[in-house]
Amino acid sequence: MANHKRGRHAPAFILLSIAEESSHGLGILNRLNELIPNNRLDTAIIYRTLKDLEKDAYVTSCWEDSGSGPRKKVYCITEKGLQRLDEYREDIEKSIMNLQGFIKMYETLRK
């Protein structure tokens, strides 16, 4: 579907990944690629969303030396971020119920 909105739930997925383990942007993207079938997030969406999450105090960041290579900006979830993650969970559960209702109606129509 051409008009499917990319990254609509990006903040929820990113917060969930960071809650599981603090990480840098590319690490978050790699983790989400492992967990989410048909992941439509890319580096631009990840970093733009991380910037917004940090501005809203849902995450904090610090620079870490990796020993080899450049320093990496690592993100950690805050208490406020955990509360926001709870809100995303509730919203996603409602969306799932709505989508299940759509599928049920569609299947009834197609019988």
Secondary structure, DSSP 8 states (H G I E B T S, - for coil): -TT--TTTTHHHHHHHHHHHS-EEHHHHHHHHHHHSTT----HHHHHHHHHHHHHTTSEEEEEE--SSSS-EEEEEE-HHHHHHHHHHHHHHHHHHHHHHHHHHHHHHHH-
